[in-house]
Every structure is written in C-alpha cells, then in structure tokens.
Amino acid sequence: MKKLSVWDLLTVLTLIATLVLAFVILSIFSNPDSDINPFPKPTSIPTIFIPPPTATLISLPPTWTPTPRIEPTKRPTSTLYPTVTP
C-alpha cells in the first residue's frame, strides 16, 4: 500500500473545497435572500398608500351633455338702401 503524501491530502482538500464553494454559489444564485449570502439585496422601502382627498367620479352623469334644440333657420333681413341726408 502506498503512503499518502502531503500533496495528495492537499488535492483532496482542494476538491472538497471546490465542491463546497460550488454548492454555496449555486444556492446563492437560486435564492439570493438566503442566510449564507454575504451581500443580500437591500430591503425595499414600503410604499404608503394615501387615499385621495375627495371622491372621484367613476362615470359622467347622464345629463352631462345638453341635448341640442332644433330651431328654425332665420330668414334673411332686407337692408335699407342708404339715403341722402341734408
């Protein structure tokens, strides 16, 4: 049986560290809000809903536009001829 050297142990430790690091990176990539993320997204500021001061009309009232009145067309008026004034 061959005796393990220091380089063999360092290789095994490097492979294990690489697998652990790959697992950590994939878990952070899949869930950015996880506890192992060293740089989590900042929490967003909650928005405040302020209701409008007055009620708004949803639709116009039915008498909004007045109905037009039909009037007969006026007849032309005759213009008086100019007269000579003294």
Sequence and secondary structure as in RCSB ss.txt:
>XXXX:A:sequence
MKKLSVWDLLTVLTLIATLVLAFVILSIFSNPDSDINPFPKPTSIPTIFIPPPTATLISLPPTWTPTPRIEPTKR
PTSTLYPTVTP
>XXXX:A:secstr
     HHHHHHHHHHHHHHHHHHHHHHHHH TTSTT SS             SS   SS  TTSS          
           
